Amino acid sequence: MLMLGCPGQCDVYSPPTAPSVEVSACKIPEDSLMRRQYGHLSSGFPLLQTNFRNEGTFLVALVPIDFDDLPGDPGFRSRIDDQMQLVSDWYDMVSDGRVTIEWRVHDSWVRVPGKSTDFSLDRSRSDDDRLALAAIEASDPLIDYTNVRSINFLLPADQTFMAEGVQGFLHSNFGYSNHRTDEGPISNYTLAGKYFTAPYRNLWSYWAHEMGHMFGMPDLYHVGSQWWNGQDLPYNNYPFSGFDMMSSQDGPSRTLTSWVRFVFGWLDDSQIYCRPADGIEDLQVSLVPLDNKDEGFKSVVIPTGRNSAIVIDSRRPNPRFDCPGTGSPTASWSGRTGVLVYEIDLTLGHGEGFAKPVVPTGRAMERLETCGTPPQLNALLRPGDSVTVQGLTIASVNSGMFDTIRITRTS
């Protein structure tokens, strides 16, 4: 649908008014403490690949587990089949077909010795693998784990002993545990708890988020917001708010930013418009919405220093993956249609809030009632909106099938 004020123009993709420079100039290096200490999750270049590589076919097992005091519910496939398909379709979309997720489902409940309450956890953890190891041992005689890269364990419906969830990865303590199967080691797992059965929350987005860490993706939220009481952090402790699956798996905008896709090789170089800040005076660029398949630029990257840049995406609602009602004209949360401008600081890494949106003056937080998250930033630019950052003013010129932006030097 054409936006008012640009008849015939909003649906026309126009070449930029100045050419992109070599994309290598925009492959901003990461120099974070997280990378230097751990070296397994990438907020910048070069890409680290210590677990899943960034393309190929990945086999995931779905294993339902129950207990003497908590037998599994019959017909559990009815609550997971669509969730598995959503994960596969989401990775196909964000990787532009480079990643295929396949599933091996065990169709009956596997009984784990002991009581469910022996494994109680009251919050999300990545360092308590007791249940995963017990479940692998119980399921190994029943399941062919050949080529399985990760296991998603399913708990009985309406269980309460697992409040949030627990997960393990090759790069965490789980990767060094004694967890071999008859067919070889299993290095990754997820185990979703009660949190993900609440209204407007989903198993699939939890699985997709945690699988992101298996690919080496960083958290875009500030990990300290989960563990450090009293930490003074902006935007409800989520510097990137709800604009990325790795910032908020439950957020309104369940996609991946162009920066993350760029780092992981899920955008071609031809889809990146690259120009350093000191090379811009007056520039106009059209952007293809991030989740669309049209040809053209999907990201503008403007280096502002050795480890920093401004990045610009075009966003549109995706009813398949986003919270219900996201982007609707009647929705209380309007932040899924328009242009997102954000800064990246790659002296920061995983869980350190390395990406932050640039928010137009006077904008308030907004809440989408059909989404299980706190209020989110109203940060997207629509025609007539602009932000000024690092001596550049970035304005939305028009919006339809594509977004056209104008970038001008102000200082």
N, C-alpha and C positions, 0 to 999 in steps of 0.2 A: 504494500500500500504506500503510495506517495505521501510524503509529509507536506503540509501546507508551506507555501513560500518558495518552492523550487520545482514548479511543474516541468516534468520531462527531464530534469537534471538528476534527481536523487537515485534513479535507477540506471544511470550511466556511469560506468567505471572510467575514470580519466587517469592518464599517466601523470606522474608527479611533475611538478614544474622545474625540478632540478634532479639530475640522475643520482641514484644511490652510489655510494662508494663501495669498495670491496667489502664483502660481509665479514671478512676476517677482522676488520677494524672494530666490529661490534661483538666479537666473542670475548666478552669481558672476563678476565681471570678472577677466580675466587681466591681470596687470601684470608680465610677465616680460621679461628681457633678450632672450630669443630672439624674442619678438613685436616688441619695439621695434626690434631690429636687422634682422630678416628679414621678418616679417609675412606668413607663408604657412601656418603650422601652428597649430592651435588647441588649447590645453589648457583654455581657458575661454571665456567670452563676451566680446565678440560673436564669432560664427562668422566666420572668414575663408574666402572662397571665391575663390581665384585660379586654380584649375585645374579639377577636376571640381566641379560643383555637388552639393548634397546630395540631389537627386532627379532621376530621369530614366533614359533608356536610354543605355548606354555601350558602344560597339563596340570590341572588343579583337581584334587580329590575332594568330594563332599562326603563326609563321614558323620552320620548321626550317632550320638552316644547317649546312653541312659544309665540308670543305677537301680539297685534293688528298691530303694526308697523313692525313686522317681522314674517310673517307666515311661518310655517314649509314646507319643501320640500317634495313632494310626493315620495314614494318609498325609504324612508330613510333606510329600512332594508338592502338594497343592500350595504350600506356603513358600517354597523355595525355587520352583522351576523358573518363574518369571524373574526372580532376583538373580539367578545365575545368568540368564540371557541378557539382562541389563548390564551386568559386568562385562560380558563378552562384547556387546554392542558398543558400550562406552569406550573400551580400549581400542576397538576398531576405529571409532570416530576420532578420538584425541590423537592417535598415532597415525592417522590417515592411512590405515590399512597395513601398517608395518608390524602390528602386534595382533596375534590371534590367541584368545584364551579358550581352551577346551576343557571339558569337565568329565570326570569319572565319578559317578554317583554310586554309593553303596545303598541298596534299596531296603535295607532292614537295620534295626537298631543294634548297635554294638554295646553290650553290657560291660561297664567298667567296674572292677571290684571296689568294694567300699561304699560308703554313703556319699551322696551328693554334697552334704554339708561338710565333709572332710576337705572339700576343695573351695570353700566359700572365699569370695573376694568382694570387697566393698567399693573398689574403684579400678579403673583401667591400669593394667600393669604390663610390663614387657620383661619381667624378671622373675616370674613364678611359673615354671614350666611343669609343675607336678602333674596337673591334669592332662596336659598334652602328652607327656611321656607315658602316663598310665593308659591313655587312649590309644596311642600308637602300639603299645605292647598288646593290648586287648584286641586290636583290629588287625594286626599283622597276619595272623593265621587265616583271616577271612578275606583279605583284600590284596589284590595284585598292585603293588606300589611302583611297578616298573615305570620309569620316566616321570613320575609325579614330582613336581617342583614345590608344591605347597599343599597343605591340607586345610580345608575349612571345616572345623568340627561344628556340628549342629546340636544344640541342647533341646530337651523337650519343651513344648509350648508351656507357657505360664510358669516356668521355673523362676525361683527367686534367689537361689544361693549365689549366682554370679550376677553382680549388680551392673557392671559396665562391660568388661571383657578382658581378655588377656591374649597376647600375641607374641610370637617369637620369630626371629629372622636369622639368616646366616651370619649377619654382622653383630648380633646380640649374643648374650650368653647361651641362648639356645643353639646357636651354630656350633658350639664347642661341647655340647652335651652328648651323652651316650644315647643316641636315638636312631640307631641303625634298624632298618627293616630287613626282611629276607632278601629284598630286591635292591637294597642300598640305603644310604642315609636320606632322611627328610630334613631339610634345612629351614623350612618356613611353615608357620601355621597361623590361623586366626581362630578365635573362640569368642563369639559374640554373646553378650549378656543381656539382661533384662532391659537395659537402656534402649536397645535397638528394636524393641517391640512396642515402644511408646508411640502414640499418634504422631504422624508426620516424620517419623524416623524409619530407616530402612536398613535391612541387612546388606543390600547390594552396595550402597555407598560406603558402608564400613569396610566391606571386602575390597572395594576399589581403592579406597584410601590406603589401607594397610598393604595392599599389593603394590601401591605406588612406592612404598619404602623398599619392597623387594627389587623394584627396578632402580632404586637409588634416589628417589625423589625426597626432597627435604620437606619438613613441616614449615608452612608459612606463618603459623601462629607462633607466639612466644611461649616456649615450653615452661618458662618460669611462672606463667599465669596458672599452670596446673599445680605447681609444687611450692611456690614461695608466697606464703601469706603476706599480704600487705604490700606486695610489689606494685609500684605505681606505673601502670602501663596504659596507653591510650586505647580507645575504641574497644572497650570491654575486653581488654587483654588480647585482642586479635588484631594486630596491626594491619593485616590485609583484609579484615572483615570477612564477608562471605563470598568473595569473588574467585575462589579457587577451591577445588576438591581437597587440596593439601592444606588449606587454611581452615576450612570447616566442611566436613563431610556431610553435615546436616543442613548446610546453608542454602540460600535460595538459588545461587548460581553454581551448579555442580559441573564445572568444566575445568580445564587447565589453562592458565595464562599462556600467552604467546611466548613469554620468556622461558617458562619451564619447557614448553614444546621445542623451542629453539635449542636449548641446552641439550635436550635428549634426542635431537635429530629427527623430531617429528614434524618439523617444518623444513621445506627445502630452502636453500639459500636464496632462491628466486622469490620466496615469499617474505623475505626480510628487507625492509627499506632501512638502510644504514647511512647515517650522516652525523659526524661529530658536531657538538653544540657550537663550536667556534666556526663551523662552516655553514651556518644557517643565518640568513638575513630575512628572507620572506619566501616561504615554501608552502605549497599546497599538495596534499597527498590524499588519494582515495584508499580506503581500507575495506577489504572483504571481511564480513563478520566471521569471527574466529571458528565457529563450528560449521560453517558452510563449505561447500566443495568448489565454489567458483574460483577461477584463476585470478591471480593478482596478489598484491601485498596483504599479508595478514598481521604484520607487526611493523611498527616504526621503533627503531632502537637508536637513541641519541647518546653516545658516550659523553660523559661529563667529567671523567677522571680515569685514572688507571683502573680503579675497582668500582666504578659507579656509572650509572646511566639512567636516562629517562626512557620508559617503554610505554607504547600506546597500542591498545587493542580496540577492536570493534566488537560489541556484544549484542546478542539477540536472545530472546527466550528460547528454551528448548523444552517443550512440554514432556518429552520422553524422560528427561533426567532431572529437571529442576523441580523445586517445590511447586505444588499445585497453585495455579493463579499467578505465578511469577511473570511479570511483564504485561499482565492484563491491564487495560485502561482503568479498571475498577479496583485493582489491587492496591493495598495500602503501601506496598513496597514496590517502588517504580524503578529500582536500580538494575534492570537486566536489559535495557535497550539504550544504546548510545555508545559513547567513547570513554574508555577507562584509561586514565593517565596515572602512571605510578613510577616511583623512583626505586632503584635497586642499589643497595650498598653491600658489595660483596666482600667487605672486611667482616661481614656477618654471614653466618651459614644456617644450617638446619636448626630450627627452633629458636632462632635469635631475632626474628622479625626483620629479615633482610629486605623485604619488599613492602612499600607503603603507598597507598593511593594518594594522589594530590586532589584535594576536595575543594570544589568551588566555595567561595566565601558565602557564609550564611546558611549553608546546608545543615540539616539536623539528622539525627539518627532516625531510621524508620523500621517498623516491625511488620513482617508479613505473618499474619495469624495462622496461615496454613503451612508453617515451617517451624521446626522444633529448635529454633535458635534465638538468642537475644536480639535486640535491635541491631540493624546493620547500617553501614554507611550509605548515604545517598550521594554517591560519588560520580556517577556517569554524566558526561556532557551530552547535551542535546542541542539542536540548532540554536545559536544565540548565546550558549554558555561558553565560558573560557576559564582557564587557570593560568597563573604565572608561576614559573618555577625555574630556578637556575638562569635567570636572565632571558627566558623565552616565554612568550604567551602562546598558549595552545588553545585554539577555538574550534568549536564544531560549526562547520559552514552549512552542511545539509545532511540529511539522513533519509534513506529509503532502503533499497536493496543493499546499498553500500553507505559508508560514512565518509564524508570528505572533511578533512581538517586543514586548518591554516596555522602555520607556525611562524611567528615573527620575533625578531630580536627586539628586546625592550631595554637592554643595558649592555 
